[in-house]
Amino acid sequence: MAELRTVRIGDLGRVVTGKTPPISQPELFGELHPFLTPTDIDGFARYIEPGRFLSSEGRDYQHRLMLPERAVCVVCIGATIGKVCMTGRPSFTNQQINSVVVNENEHDPFFVYHLMTTLRDELKSNAGGAATPIINKTAFSEIEVSVPPLPVQRRIAGILSAYDELIENSQRRIKILETMARALYREWFIHFRYPGSEPSTRPAGHPSPSGRRGGNEGRAKLVASPLGDIPHGWEVRKLADFVTTKYGYTESTNVEPVGPKYLRGMDINKTSFIDWSEVPYCPISPEDHEAYRLRVGDVLVIRMADPGKVGIVEQEVDAVFASYLIRVAPKDSRLSPYFLFYLMESAEYYAFITGASTGTTRKSASAGVIAEYQFVLPPQKLVEEFERRVSEIRSLLTTLLKKTVNLRRTRDLLLPRLLSGQVKLKTEEARA
């Protein structure tokens, strides 16, 4: 193996700390350049599509902070310190992210990306701040790392990038499956186009519960209800009549397996699935363990900070749930787990929770508010058919998720072994 040399992160290229443009100037935000924040970076996707973008005015406002393609972005605050991504196009970040614009004459940016993923523990140990750990630009730049010559960096990056491409392919397939399941729910239960539905008798242009007008072909016969026109034989009911609710458990997280997994709001607020490999642990008594234990089919909803975001337990995992979450479990066979999940994951439900939440600086919603929602209950046979179809889709999704986790673990184990020589590089390039 080629000899390693010790350098500082700051020697790998130009370190840039981002900045949030003034919110009082909305013209700085738009749809042109990605604006990354720590919540956008999930820790395993190489490229991220954020929730916000800057306009051309925003780009000009802080042009000195623009990151080019292939910059390496590292979260440097809070519980997510050490999560990493790369820019796929010119981008910006907020001040909680330090980025390396790699000097490509001396270092390979993909190698640097993988190198940064190994530094989470060291970054946390260098973070200051009592309540919220944070690592500033100077401390970040001074951290020492070991790097091989550039040809070896490129070879290592090529090996690890092959894993990245497999991971990204699985993630694309997961997103397709998510879209399929969500579309099926909306088609059947929002637009009322389900197996066996008859042409609608609603006059053309009359609004449906989804707000759409016209286009009634293929829908069921509709009748008036408190929620608008619904299929004949369906009912308007309240969620509280069909579910039980329970507030979560209060404890500190631990990266060591000191007890069961401890599911938090941040573990469900970005995707429709739970990546259990990223969920920490917590200590808990046997009595509380049983009271807060999660089971397959449990639906969790965030009640504070970002109320209304929903997740569902799809794997047998020894886990409990945190106090910012409320467990919502069906108590009536007419409401299946996946129907409940997609009902609560819908834009209509999220709008209801957002409107009903209290608090000015920190929104929250109680269990009573969460279960107060009125919805349209279909016939049980249709719910069962939906559950069957979606279960097949979600089973494929879970299989892909497990594959992604295994690929990620293998990839992350390879880098230190490649650097140490435990795994040999057998090309002339690597021996340069």
PyMOL commands that set and color helices and strands:
alter all, ss='L'
color gray80, all
select helices_A, chain A and resi 9-12+26-28+38-40+56-61+63-65+78-80+109-117+120-125+137-142+150-189+239-241+265-267+276-278+286-292+337-345+347-356+367-370+380-420
alter helices_A, ss='H'
color red, helices_A
select strands_A, chain A and resi 5-8+13-17+29-36+52-54+72-75+84-86+92-93+97-102+144-147+222-223+230-231+235-238+243-247+261-263+299-302+310-312+319-321+325-330+374-377
alter strands_A, ss='S'
color yellow, strands_A
deselect
rebuild
show_as cartoon
